[in-house]
Amino acid sequence: MATIKVRFRTSIVSGKEGLVYYQVIKDRVSRHLRTNYQLFEYEWKERAKEPHTTNEGRRNHLKIIEELIDWDIKRFKCIIERFDSKHIKYTADDIILAFKERAYELSLFSYMQRIIEQFRQIGKYRTSETYISTLKSFMQFREGKDVLFEEIDSSMMQMYEAYLSKKWLTKNSISFYMRILRAVYNRIVREELIYDLKPFKHVYTGIDKTKKRAISLELIKKIKTLDLLPYSSQDFARDMFLFSFYTRGMSFIDMAYLKKINLSNGTLSYYRRKTGKQLFIRWEKCMQEIVSKYNNPLSEYLLPIIKPTNKDERRQYQNAMYLINKKLKILGIKIGCQLPLTMYVARHSWASIARDKNIPISIISEGMGHNSELTTQIYLASLDTKIVDNANLKILKDL
């Protein structure tokens, strides 16, 4: 059985701060691990073996030391429990070595930061951004205090779910964060760094029916006929919205990275950045009008979203998306649209209008580059109850 004791060593220089260190004992062999936690001897309570916050001016400093010591002790205990669970022989030196070298294998924040860096290294920037968003949210919930793997349980996840609900997040937004955390947790389990405690058993991780984000063909026409100053920011936003709609609801990131070489012999071909699926779109006059309007002979890109500069391409795309969506919301108000107009609405609208024209879901799914019809169903606006009632009436008439 291994034990950990917190010790304090006074400075040999009078009036100077001393250091906290840990004594690791295993099989009667004792090893010391020095920390960089400094405090004065009078601030250390010998009996309690913890900092004593007597001086008001040092209260915050000593409080931080208390929390760091508490965190270190938890890590030591986790290391010892893992060694014991594997039924292998280990020493005090092994405990200290594991403490120094494998910190990321013990705490969630460090582990997720390592995963995020791995995603960046292999070019999965969008995935890394979703993990960053989740980590920031969970860190806010924890008030910046990291959590050991063993501490992640059902109670903690339910508290996090309640925290997100109080921030007025939708069920799908809450589920988004939960699914990311669950993916990280499952990875930890697969790496045999922890036993599966089923912490997500009692929280929502499904996909709720989304609010309608599609508009009618009549509103699309209103957007197209708006009297806007040519080449203004609103005019540009309108053109990008229409181009997405014209190209079967092409996602904005795919639009941004379209190159002139993707257009050949009357066909636009490209690979979806999200799924890697290749799509072919017949080139139409309305598409060419927009491309010709913004043609830049010096650029390899089809649209002026990413410009031929030395600036980061992804940052250009993100900034452009933000500005375009901001202008689209203004256009939405002008046409009396009841929902915030964004580039995403163009994609949803194409799918919904295609469905209303009785185009099979399988064809809509293919046109949008979805990997399954289930994904397409999420995009489609909810069926009007009148449609269901009319279908029921047809059945009843046959009775």
C-alpha positions, 0 to 999 in steps of 0.5 A: 500500500502506497501513501502520500504525505504533504510536507513543508521545508523551511528556507535556510535563509531567514525570512525567505519562503519555504517549499512544499514537497510530497513524501511518497512511501511504498514498501517502506521506501520513501521518495520526495517530490519537490513542488514550486509552491512557496510560503512562509513558515508562519503560514503553514499549519504543522498539524493540519499540513496545509497552508494557513491563510492568516495574512489578508494580503496573501489570502489569494496566493495561499488559496491557490496553493491549497487548491494545487495541493488538493489537485496533486493529491487526487492525481497521486491517488488515481495513479496508485489506484491504477497501479493497484488495479493492474495487480503489478509490482511498482515502487515509489519511483514509479509513482513519481515518474507517472506523476511527472510524465502522464499528467494528460492521461489523468485530467480532462482539460489536458487530455482534450487539449492534446486531442485538439492539437492532434486534430490541427496537425492532421488538418481537421480544423473544423473538428478541432474548433468544435472540441475547443468550443466544448472545452471552453463551455465545460471549463466555464461550468467548472470555473476553470478547475480541471477534473480527473477522469475518475471524477467524471460521473453521471451526477457531474454530467447532469449538473452540466446539463442543468448549467447549459439549460440555465443559459437558455441553450436548445436541446440540440446545442446541449446535446452537441456538447454532450456528444463531444464529451462522450466521444472524448470519454469513450476514447479514454475508455478505449485507451484503458485509462479508466473504467466506463462509469456510464456518465452520459446515461441520464443526459440527453445526447440525441437530435431533437427536431430542429426549428424551421430554417427554410423559407419559401420560394416566394421569399427567395424571389423577393431576395433576388429582386431586392433593389440593392447598390451594386457590389455593396456588402448587402449585394454581395451577401445576396449573391452568395446566398443565391449561389448556394441556393442555385447549386443545390444548397451548397455549404458556404465552406465548399463555396469558399474553396471552389476553384476555377479548375472545378468548372469544366465542360458545363459541369461543376465538380467538387468534393464536400469538405465535410464528408469527402463525397464528390458532387457534380452540378450542371452549370446554369446561366444564373450561376455563371452570372454571379461568377462573371460578376466577381471574376478576378483573373489573378485568383484561382478561386471561383468566388471572391470569398478567399482572396489571393493574399498571404493571409490565412485562408481559413480565417478569410473564410470565417470572417467572410461567413460572419460578415455575410450572415450579418448582412443577410439578417438585414436583408431578411428584415427587408423582405419580412422574413420571420426567421434570421436569414443566414447562409444555412437557410439557403441550404435548408430552403433548397431541400424543403422546396425540393420536397414540396415539389415531390422530389424523392428524399433519396434524390434530395439527399444525393443532390445535397451530398448527404451520406444518408437520407436520415441527415436529409430528413433533419434539413427538411421543414416539418410537414404542414399538418394540412398535408397530413390531413389531406393524405388522411382524407384520401384514405378515408374517401376510399373506405 
